[in-house]
């Protein structure tokens, strides 16, 4: 159906939205994913443990969430 809009394989990491849904654009879906991750991984202790984790995927996830939070602060 031609839904996949992102051909960058680095974005296929369960953090980025690579295709829209029938009712949400990629940007809206990306925002919802971010909110879900933020709500689940939200405590400061958990965030710091994640940022300095020995797991590369966990570090990447937490650093991405921290980056998004900073960007939202600058925008809003």
mmCIF file as gemmi writes it, N, C-alpha and C atoms, coordinates in Angstrom:
data_model
loop_
_atom_site.group_PDB
_atom_site.id
_atom_site.type_symbol
_atom_site.label_atom_id
_atom_site.label_alt_id
_atom_site.label_comp_id
_atom_site.label_asym_id
_atom_site.label_entity_id
_atom_site.label_seq_id
_atom_site.pdbx_PDB_ins_code
_atom_site.Cartn_x
_atom_site.Cartn_y
_atom_site.Cartn_z
_atom_site.occupancy
_atom_site.B_iso_or_equiv
_atom_site.pdbx_formal_charge
_atom_site.auth_seq_id
_atom_site.auth_asym_id
_atom_site.pdbx_PDB_model_num
ATOM 1 N N . UNK Axp A 1 ? 0.82 -1.204 0 1 0 ? 1 A 1
ATOM 2 C CA . UNK Axp A 1 ? 0 0 0 1 0 ? 1 A 1
ATOM 3 C C . UNK Axp A 1 ? 0.858 1.26 0 1 0 ? 1 A 1
ATOM 4 N N . UNK Axp A 2 ? 2.164 1.111 0.034 1 0 ? 2 A 1
ATOM 5 C CA . UNK Axp A 2 ? 3.037 2.27 -0.022 1 0 ? 2 A 1
ATOM 6 C C . UNK Axp A 2 ? 3.09 3.074 1.265 1 0 ? 2 A 1
ATOM 7 N N . UNK Axp A 3 ? 2.826 2.448 2.398 1 0 ? 3 A 1
ATOM 8 C CA . UNK Axp A 3 ? 2.792 3.182 3.67 1 0 ? 3 A 1
ATOM 9 C C . UNK Axp A 3 ? 4.174 3.492 4.216 1 0 ? 3 A 1
ATOM 10 N N . UNK Axp A 4 ? 5.137 2.646 3.948 1 0 ? 4 A 1
ATOM 11 C CA . UNK Axp A 4 ? 6.472 2.862 4.509 1 0 ? 4 A 1
ATOM 12 C C . UNK Axp A 4 ? 7.076 4.1 3.868 1 0 ? 4 A 1
ATOM 13 N N . UNK Axp A 5 ? 7.392 5.072 4.716 1 0 ? 5 A 1
ATOM 14 C CA . UNK Axp A 5 ? 7.92 6.346 4.231 1 0 ? 5 A 1
ATOM 15 C C . UNK Axp A 5 ? 9.394 6.526 4.563 1 0 ? 5 A 1
ATOM 16 N N . UNK Axp A 6 ? 9.915 5.719 5.467 1 0 ? 6 A 1
ATOM 17 C CA . UNK Axp A 6 ? 11.289 5.876 5.92 1 0 ? 6 A 1
ATOM 18 C C . UNK Axp A 6 ? 12.105 4.68 5.451 1 0 ? 6 A 1
ATOM 19 N N . UNK Axp A 7 ? 13.059 4.923 4.587 1 0 ? 7 A 1
ATOM 20 C CA . UNK Axp A 7 ? 13.906 3.853 4.053 1 0 ? 7 A 1
ATOM 21 C C . UNK Axp A 7 ? 15.256 3.783 4.771 1 0 ? 7 A 1
ATOM 22 N N . UNK Axp A 8 ? 15.458 4.608 5.792 1 0 ? 8 A 1
ATOM 23 C CA . UNK Axp A 8 ? 16.709 4.608 6.55 1 0 ? 8 A 1
ATOM 24 C C . UNK Axp A 8 ? 16.648 3.48 7.576 1 0 ? 8 A 1
ATOM 25 N N . UNK Axp A 9 ? 17.446 2.432 7.368 1 0 ? 9 A 1
ATOM 26 C CA . UNK Axp A 9 ? 17.392 1.257 8.246 1 0 ? 9 A 1
ATOM 27 C C . UNK Axp A 9 ? 17.793 1.586 9.677 1 0 ? 9 A 1
ATOM 28 N N . UNK Axp A 10 ? 18.525 2.65 9.901 1 0 ? 10 A 1
ATOM 29 C CA . UNK Axp A 10 ? 18.919 3.035 11.264 1 0 ? 10 A 1
ATOM 30 C C . UNK Axp A 10 ? 17.707 3.449 12.096 1 0 ? 10 A 1
ATOM 31 N N . UNK Axp A 11 ? 16.611 3.827 11.448 1 0 ? 11 A 1
ATOM 32 C CA . UNK Axp A 11 ? 15.407 4.253 12.165 1 0 ? 11 A 1
ATOM 33 C C . UNK Axp A 11 ? 14.477 3.092 12.529 1 0 ? 11 A 1
ATOM 34 N N . UNK Axp A 12 ? 14.826 1.878 12.136 1 0 ? 12 A 1
ATOM 35 C CA . UNK Axp A 12 ? 14.01 0.707 12.462 1 0 ? 12 A 1
ATOM 36 C C . UNK Axp A 12 ? 14.473 0.155 13.812 1 0 ? 12 A 1
ATOM 37 N N . UNK Axp A 13 ? 14.167 0.898 14.869 1 0 ? 13 A 1
ATOM 38 C CA . UNK Axp A 13 ? 14.695 0.571 16.192 1 0 ? 13 A 1
ATOM 39 C C . UNK Axp A 13 ? 13.65 0.625 17.304 1 0 ? 13 A 1
ATOM 40 N N . UNK Axp A 14 ? 12.385 0.635 16.959 1 0 ? 14 A 1
ATOM 41 C CA . UNK Axp A 14 ? 11.274 0.702 17.904 1 0 ? 14 A 1
ATOM 42 C C . UNK Axp A 14 ? 11.196 2.045 18.622 1 0 ? 14 A 1
ATOM 43 N N . UNK Axp A 15 ? 11.939 3.028 18.179 1 0 ? 15 A 1
ATOM 44 C CA . UNK Axp A 15 ? 11.868 4.377 18.725 1 0 ? 15 A 1
ATOM 45 C C . UNK Axp A 15 ? 11.271 5.321 17.699 1 0 ? 15 A 1
ATOM 46 N N . UNK Axp A 16 ? 11.583 5.103 16.453 1 0 ? 16 A 1
ATOM 47 C CA . UNK Axp A 16 ? 11.131 5.974 15.374 1 0 ? 16 A 1
ATOM 48 C C . UNK Axp A 16 ? 9.914 5.385 14.662 1 0 ? 16 A 1
ATOM 49 N N . UNK Axp A 17 ? 9.025 6.248 14.239 1 0 ? 17 A 1
ATOM 50 C CA . UNK Axp A 17 ? 7.889 5.825 13.411 1 0 ? 17 A 1
ATOM 51 C C . UNK Axp A 17 ? 8.35 5.813 11.956 1 0 ? 17 A 1
ATOM 52 N N . UNK Axp A 18 ? 8.197 4.694 11.293 1 0 ? 18 A 1
ATOM 53 C CA . UNK Axp A 18 ? 8.655 4.584 9.91 1 0 ? 18 A 1
ATOM 54 C C . UNK Axp A 18 ? 7.51 4.619 8.912 1 0 ? 18 A 1
ATOM 55 N N . UNK Axp A 19 ? 6.265 4.557 9.419 1 0 ? 19 A 1
ATOM 56 C CA . UNK Axp A 19 ? 5.097 4.614 8.541 1 0 ? 19 A 1
ATOM 57 C C . UNK Axp A 19 ? 3.902 5.153 9.317 1 0 ? 19 A 1
ATOM 58 N N . UNK Axp A 20 ? 2.987 5.806 8.644 1 0 ? 20 A 1
ATOM 59 C CA . UNK Axp A 20 ? 1.782 6.299 9.318 1 0 ? 20 A 1
ATOM 60 C C . UNK Axp A 20 ? 0.784 5.159 9.534 1 0 ? 20 A 1
ATOM 61 N N . UNK Axp A 21 ? -0.257 5.438 10.287 1 0 ? 21 A 1
ATOM 62 C CA . UNK Axp A 21 ? -1.374 4.496 10.407 1 0 ? 21 A 1
ATOM 63 C C . UNK Axp A 21 ? -2.52 5.055 9.581 1 0 ? 21 A 1
ATOM 64 N N . UNK Axp A 22 ? -3.668 4.42 9.642 1 0 ? 22 A 1
ATOM 65 C CA . UNK Axp A 22 ? -4.813 4.929 8.89 1 0 ? 22 A 1
ATOM 66 C C . UNK Axp A 22 ? -5.298 6.26 9.449 1 0 ? 22 A 1
ATOM 67 N N . UNK Axp A 23 ? -5.053 6.521 10.745 1 0 ? 23 A 1
ATOM 68 C CA . UNK Axp A 23 ? -5.577 7.738 11.365 1 0 ? 23 A 1
ATOM 69 C C . UNK Axp A 23 ? -4.509 8.707 11.858 1 0 ? 23 A 1
ATOM 70 N N . UNK Axp A 24 ? -3.24 8.268 11.938 1 0 ? 24 A 1
ATOM 71 C CA . UNK Axp A 24 ? -2.169 9.135 12.448 1 0 ? 24 A 1
ATOM 72 C C . UNK Axp A 24 ? -1.066 9.293 11.408 1 0 ? 24 A 1
ATOM 73 N N . UNK Axp A 25 ? -0.546 10.515 11.305 1 0 ? 25 A 1
ATOM 74 C CA . UNK Axp A 25 ? 0.616 10.739 10.442 1 0 ? 25 A 1
ATOM 75 C C . UNK Axp A 25 ? 1.852 10.187 11.156 1 0 ? 25 A 1
ATOM 76 N N . UNK Axp A 26 ? 2.955 10.096 10.449 1 0 ? 26 A 1
ATOM 77 C CA . UNK Axp A 26 ? 4.201 9.643 11.08 1 0 ? 26 A 1
ATOM 78 C C . UNK Axp A 26 ? 4.594 10.548 12.228 1 0 ? 26 A 1
ATOM 79 N N . UNK Axp A 27 ? 4.431 11.854 12.057 1 0 ? 27 A 1
ATOM 80 C CA . UNK Axp A 27 ? 4.804 12.801 13.104 1 0 ? 27 A 1
ATOM 81 C C . UNK Axp A 27 ? 3.927 12.613 14.343 1 0 ? 27 A 1
ATOM 82 N N . UNK Axp A 28 ? 2.628 12.424 14.14 1 0 ? 28 A 1
ATOM 83 C CA . UNK Axp A 28 ? 1.723 12.203 15.27 1 0 ? 28 A 1
ATOM 84 C C . UNK Axp A 28 ? 2.051 10.878 15.967 1 0 ? 28 A 1
ATOM 85 N N . UNK Axp A 29 ? 2.301 9.852 15.197 1 0 ? 29 A 1
ATOM 86 C CA . UNK Axp A 29 ? 2.648 8.555 15.753 1 0 ? 29 A 1
ATOM 87 C C . UNK Axp A 29 ? 3.963 8.629 16.519 1 0 ? 29 A 1
ATOM 88 N N . UNK Axp A 30 ? 4.915 9.361 15.967 1 0 ? 30 A 1
ATOM 89 C CA . UNK Axp A 30 ? 6.201 9.544 16.638 1 0 ? 30 A 1
ATOM 90 C C . UNK Axp A 30 ? 5.997 10.233 17.991 1 0 ? 30 A 1
ATOM 91 N N . UNK Axp A 31 ? 5.148 11.239 18.032 1 0 ? 31 A 1
ATOM 92 C CA . UNK Axp A 31 ? 4.843 11.928 19.288 1 0 ? 31 A 1
ATOM 93 C C . UNK Axp A 31 ? 4.197 11 20.302 1 0 ? 31 A 1
ATOM 94 N N . UNK Axp A 32 ? 3.291 10.148 19.835 1 0 ? 32 A 1
ATOM 95 C CA . UNK Axp A 32 ? 2.639 9.191 20.736 1 0 ? 32 A 1
ATOM 96 C C . UNK Axp A 32 ? 3.637 8.162 21.267 1 0 ? 32 A 1
ATOM 97 N N . UNK Axp A 33 ? 4.522 7.683 20.392 1 0 ? 33 A 1
ATOM 98 C CA . UNK Axp A 33 ? 5.565 6.756 20.84 1 0 ? 33 A 1
ATOM 99 C C . UNK Axp A 33 ? 6.431 7.399 21.91 1 0 ? 33 A 1
ATOM 100 N N . UNK Axp A 34 ? 6.816 8.656 21.672 1 0 ? 34 A 1
ATOM 101 C CA . UNK Axp A 34 ? 7.641 9.378 22.639 1 0 ? 34 A 1
ATOM 102 C C . UNK Axp A 34 ? 6.913 9.491 23.978 1 0 ? 34 A 1
ATOM 103 N N . UNK Axp A 35 ? 5.64 9.854 23.959 1 0 ? 35 A 1
ATOM 104 C CA . UNK Axp A 35 ? 4.883 9.974 25.207 1 0 ? 35 A 1
ATOM 105 C C . UNK Axp A 35 ? 4.783 8.642 25.947 1 0 ? 35 A 1
ATOM 106 N N . UNK Axp A 36 ? 4.59 7.575 25.21 1 0 ? 36 A 1
ATOM 107 C CA . UNK Axp A 36 ? 4.515 6.246 25.846 1 0 ? 36 A 1
ATOM 108 C C . UNK Axp A 36 ? 5.841 5.886 26.514 1 0 ? 36 A 1
ATOM 109 N N . UNK Axp A 37 ? 6.948 6.067 25.785 1 0 ? 37 A 1
ATOM 110 C CA . UNK Axp A 37 ? 8.257 5.78 26.365 1 0 ? 37 A 1
ATOM 111 C C . UNK Axp A 37 ? 8.522 6.675 27.569 1 0 ? 37 A 1
ATOM 112 N N . UNK Axp A 38 ? 8.204 7.952 27.452 1 0 ? 38 A 1
ATOM 113 C CA . UNK Axp A 38 ? 8.444 8.888 28.546 1 0 ? 38 A 1
ATOM 114 C C . UNK Axp A 38 ? 7.65 8.502 29.789 1 0 ? 38 A 1
ATOM 115 N N . UNK Axp A 39 ? 6.393 8.135 29.611 1 0 ? 39 A 1
ATOM 116 C CA . UNK Axp A 39 ? 5.574 7.74 30.754 1 0 ? 39 A 1
ATOM 117 C C . UNK Axp A 39 ? 6.094 6.469 31.41 1 0 ? 39 A 1
ATOM 118 N N . UNK Axp A 40 ? 6.561 5.534 30.605 1 0 ? 40 A 1
ATOM 119 C CA . UNK Axp A 40 ? 7.038 4.275 31.158 1 0 ? 40 A 1
ATOM 120 C C . UNK Axp A 40 ? 8.409 4.419 31.81 1 0 ? 40 A 1
ATOM 121 N N . UNK Axp A 41 ? 9.306 5.148 31.156 1 0 ? 41 A 1
ATOM 122 C CA . UNK Axp A 41 ? 10.684 5.27 31.631 1 0 ? 41 A 1
ATOM 123 C C . UNK Axp A 41 ? 10.926 6.6 32.355 1 0 ? 41 A 1
ATOM 124 N N . UNK Axp A 42 ? 9.898 7.172 32.946 1 0 ? 42 A 1
ATOM 125 C CA . UNK Axp A 42 ? 9.938 8.553 33.386 1 0 ? 42 A 1
ATOM 126 C C . UNK Axp A 42 ? 10.693 8.918 34.644 1 0 ? 42 A 1
ATOM 127 N N . UNK Axp A 43 ? 10.931 8.018 35.591 1 0 ? 43 A 1
ATOM 128 C CA . UNK Axp A 43 ? 11.562 8.447 36.84 1 0 ? 43 A 1
ATOM 129 C C . UNK Axp A 43 ? 13.023 8.846 36.596 1 0 ? 43 A 1
ATOM 130 N N . UNK Axp A 44 ? 13.496 9.799 37.363 1 0 ? 44 A 1
ATOM 131 C CA . UNK Axp A 44 ? 14.868 10.293 37.195 1 0 ? 44 A 1
ATOM 132 C C . UNK Axp A 44 ? 15.887 9.189 37.443 1 0 ? 44 A 1
ATOM 133 N N . UNK Axp A 45 ? 15.632 8.373 38.458 1 0 ? 45 A 1
ATOM 134 C CA . UNK Axp A 45 ? 16.565 7.274 38.746 1 0 ? 45 A 1
ATOM 135 C C . UNK Axp A 45 ? 16.641 6.327 37.543 1 0 ? 45 A 1
ATOM 136 N N . UNK Axp A 46 ? 15.48 5.958 37.017 1 0 ? 46 A 1
ATOM 137 C CA . UNK Axp A 46 ? 15.444 5.052 35.87 1 0 ? 46 A 1
ATOM 138 C C . UNK Axp A 46 ? 16.103 5.696 34.65 1 0 ? 46 A 1
ATOM 139 N N . UNK Axp A 47 ? 15.893 6.988 34.463 1 0 ? 47 A 1
ATOM 140 C CA . UNK Axp A 47 ? 16.512 7.685 33.323 1 0 ? 47 A 1
ATOM 141 C C . UNK Axp A 47 ? 18.029 7.644 33.408 1 0 ? 47 A 1
ATOM 142 N N . UNK Axp A 48 ? 18.568 7.957 34.579 1 0 ? 48 A 1
ATOM 143 C CA . UNK Axp A 48 ? 20.034 7.961 34.737 1 0 ? 48 A 1
ATOM 144 C C . UNK Axp A 48 ? 20.613 6.561 34.564 1 0 ? 48 A 1
ATOM 145 N N . UNK Axp A 49 ? 19.928 5.56 35.102 1 0 ? 49 A 1
ATOM 146 C CA . UNK Axp A 49 ? 20.395 4.185 34.912 1 0 ? 49 A 1
ATOM 147 C C . UNK Axp A 49 ? 20.395 3.827 33.43 1 0 ? 49 A 1
ATOM 148 N N . UNK Axp A 50 ? 19.388 4.279 32.714 1 0 ? 50 A 1
ATOM 149 C CA . UNK Axp A 50 ? 19.31 3.985 31.289 1 0 ? 50 A 1
ATOM 150 C C . UNK Axp A 50 ? 20.376 4.686 30.475 1 0 ? 50 A 1
ATOM 151 N N . UNK Axp A 51 ? 20.619 5.949 30.774 1 0 ? 51 A 1
ATOM 152 C CA . UNK Axp A 51 ? 21.616 6.722 30.029 1 0 ? 51 A 1
ATOM 153 C C . UNK Axp A 51 ? 23.008 6.11 30.171 1 0 ? 51 A 1
ATOM 154 N N . UNK Axp A 52 ? 23.306 5.55 31.346 1 0 ? 52 A 1
ATOM 155 C CA . UNK Axp A 52 ? 24.628 4.98 31.596 1 0 ? 52 A 1
ATOM 156 C C . UNK Axp A 52 ? 24.632 3.454 31.591 1 0 ? 52 A 1
ATOM 157 N N . UNK Axp A 53 ? 23.624 2.852 30.987 1 0 ? 53 A 1
ATOM 158 C CA . UNK Axp A 53 ? 23.493 1.399 30.936 1 0 ? 53 A 1
ATOM 159 C C . UNK Axp A 53 ? 24.605 0.765 30.098 1 0 ? 53 A 1
ATOM 160 N N . UNK Axp A 54 ? 24.894 -0.491 30.381 1 0 ? 54 A 1
ATOM 161 C CA . UNK Axp A 54 ? 25.864 -1.226 29.564 1 0 ? 54 A 1
ATOM 162 C C . UNK Axp A 54 ? 25.227 -1.72 28.263 1 0 ? 54 A 1
ATOM 163 N N . UNK Axp A 55 ? 23.908 -1.696 28.185 1 0 ? 55 A 1
ATOM 164 C CA . UNK Axp A 55 ? 23.196 -2.115 26.972 1 0 ? 55 A 1
ATOM 165 C C . UNK Axp A 55 ? 23.16 -0.965 25.965 1 0 ? 55 A 1
ATOM 166 N N . UNK Axp A 56 ? 23.671 -1.221 24.783 1 0 ? 56 A 1
ATOM 167 C CA . UNK Axp A 56 ? 23.715 -0.182 23.741 1 0 ? 56 A 1
ATOM 168 C C . UNK Axp A 56 ? 22.313 0.283 23.366 1 0 ? 56 A 1
ATOM 169 N N . UNK Axp A 57 ? 21.362 -0.652 23.218 1 0 ? 57 A 1
ATOM 170 C CA . UNK Axp A 57 ? 19.995 -0.279 22.851 1 0 ? 57 A 1
ATOM 171 C C . UNK Axp A 57 ? 19.341 0.562 23.944 1 0 ? 57 A 1
ATOM 172 N N . UNK Axp A 58 ? 19.547 0.195 25.192 1 0 ? 58 A 1
ATOM 173 C CA . UNK Axp A 58 ? 18.968 0.946 26.301 1 0 ? 58 A 1
ATOM 174 C C . UNK Axp A 58 ? 19.561 2.352 26.358 1 0 ? 58 A 1
ATOM 175 N N . UNK Axp A 59 ? 20.884 2.457 26.215 1 0 ? 59 A 1
ATOM 176 C CA . UNK Axp A 59 ? 21.529 3.786 26.208 1 0 ? 59 A 1
ATOM 177 C C . UNK Axp A 59 ? 20.975 4.638 25.082 1 0 ? 59 A 1
ATOM 178 N N . UNK Axp A 60 ? 20.858 4.043 23.901 1 0 ? 60 A 1
ATOM 179 C CA . UNK Axp A 60 ? 20.354 4.777 22.737 1 0 ? 60 A 1
ATOM 180 C C . UNK Axp A 60 ? 18.929 5.275 22.987 1 0 ? 60 A 1
ATOM 181 N N . UNK Axp A 61 ? 18.091 4.416 23.557 1 0 ? 61 A 1
ATOM 182 C CA . UNK Axp A 61 ? 16.705 4.785 23.835 1 0 ? 61 A 1
ATOM 183 C C . UNK Axp A 61 ? 16.633 5.935 24.822 1 0 ? 61 A 1
ATOM 184 N N . UNK Axp A 62 ? 17.334 5.816 25.927 1 0 ? 62 A 1
ATOM 185 C CA . UNK Axp A 62 ? 17.276 6.857 26.951 1 0 ? 62 A 1
ATOM 186 C C . UNK Axp A 62 ? 17.911 8.162 26.481 1 0 ? 62 A 1
ATOM 187 N N . UNK Axp A 63 ? 18.984 8.085 25.742 1 0 ? 63 A 1
ATOM 188 C CA . UNK Axp A 63 ? 19.609 9.314 25.231 1 0 ? 63 A 1
ATOM 189 C C . UNK Axp A 63 ? 18.701 9.996 24.214 1 0 ? 63 A 1
ATOM 190 N N . UNK Axp A 64 ? 18.021 9.206 23.409 1 0 ? 64 A 1
ATOM 191 C CA . UNK Axp A 64 ? 17.072 9.773 22.458 1 0 ? 64 A 1
ATOM 192 C C . UNK Axp A 64 ? 15.932 10.479 23.199 1 0 ? 64 A 1
ATOM 193 N N . UNK Axp A 65 ? 15.408 9.842 24.239 1 0 ? 65 A 1
ATOM 194 C CA . UNK Axp A 65 ? 14.32 10.451 25.009 1 0 ? 65 A 1
ATOM 195 C C . UNK Axp A 65 ? 14.784 11.747 25.669 1 0 ? 65 A 1
ATOM 196 N N . UNK Axp A 66 ? 16.011 11.762 26.182 1 0 ? 66 A 1
ATOM 197 C CA . UNK Axp A 66 ? 16.549 12.982 26.791 1 0 ? 66 A 1
ATOM 198 C C . UNK Axp A 66 ? 16.677 14.084 25.739 1 0 ? 66 A 1
ATOM 199 N N . UNK Axp A 67 ? 17.134 13.725 24.556 1 0 ? 67 A 1
ATOM 200 C CA . UNK Axp A 67 ? 17.26 14.7 23.469 1 0 ? 67 A 1
ATOM 201 C C . UNK Axp A 67 ? 15.905 15.272 23.095 1 0 ? 67 A 1
ATOM 202 N N . UNK Axp A 68 ? 14.897 14.419 22.98 1 0 ? 68 A 1
ATOM 203 C CA . UNK Axp A 68 ? 13.56 14.885 22.627 1 0 ? 68 A 1
ATOM 204 C C . UNK Axp A 68 ? 12.989 15.803 23.704 1 0 ? 68 A 1
ATOM 205 N N . UNK Axp A 69 ? 13.242 15.479 24.968 1 0 ? 69 A 1
ATOM 206 C CA . UNK Axp A 69 ? 12.758 16.321 26.065 1 0 ? 69 A 1
ATOM 207 C C . UNK Axp A 69 ? 13.404 17.706 25.996 1 0 ? 69 A 1
ATOM 208 N N . UNK Axp A 70 ? 14.697 17.759 25.711 1 0 ? 70 A 1
ATOM 209 C CA . UNK Axp A 70 ? 15.371 19.057 25.583 1 0 ? 70 A 1
ATOM 210 C C . UNK Axp A 70 ? 14.824 19.854 24.408 1 0 ? 70 A 1
ATOM 211 N N . UNK Axp A 71 ? 14.611 19.196 23.291 1 0 ? 71 A 1
ATOM 212 C CA . UNK Axp A 71 ? 14.059 19.889 22.123 1 0 ? 71 A 1
ATOM 213 C C . UNK Axp A 71 ? 12.667 20.444 22.412 1 0 ? 71 A 1
ATOM 214 N N . UNK Axp A 72 ? 11.852 19.685 23.121 1 0 ? 72 A 1
ATOM 215 C CA . UNK Axp A 72 ? 10.517 20.163 23.465 1 0 ? 72 A 1
ATOM 216 C C . UNK Axp A 72 ? 10.58 21.378 24.395 1 0 ? 72 A 1
ATOM 217 N N . UNK Axp A 73 ? 11.564 21.379 25.3 1 0 ? 73 A 1
ATOM 218 C CA . UNK Axp A 73 ? 11.716 22.523 26.195 1 0 ? 73 A 1
ATOM 219 C C . UNK Axp A 73 ? 12.089 23.778 25.411 1 0 ? 73 A 1
ATOM 220 N N . UNK Axp A 74 ? 12.97 23.651 24.441 1 0 ? 74 A 1
ATOM 221 C CA . UNK Axp A 74 ? 13.36 24.795 23.625 1 0 ? 74 A 1
ATOM 222 C C . UNK Axp A 74 ? 12.229 25.299 22.749 1 0 ? 74 A 1
ATOM 223 N N . UNK Axp A 75 ? 11.414 24.372 22.241 1 0 ? 75 A 1
ATOM 224 C CA . UNK Axp A 75 ? 10.303 24.756 21.367 1 0 ? 75 A 1
ATOM 225 C C . UNK Axp A 75 ? 9.161 25.407 22.144 1 0 ? 75 A 1
ATOM 226 N N . UNK Axp A 76 ? 8.904 24.863 23.345 1 0 ? 76 A 1
ATOM 227 C CA . UNK Axp A 76 ? 7.744 25.321 24.096 1 0 ? 76 A 1
ATOM 228 C C . UNK Axp A 76 ? 8.084 26.341 25.116 1 0 ? 76 A 1
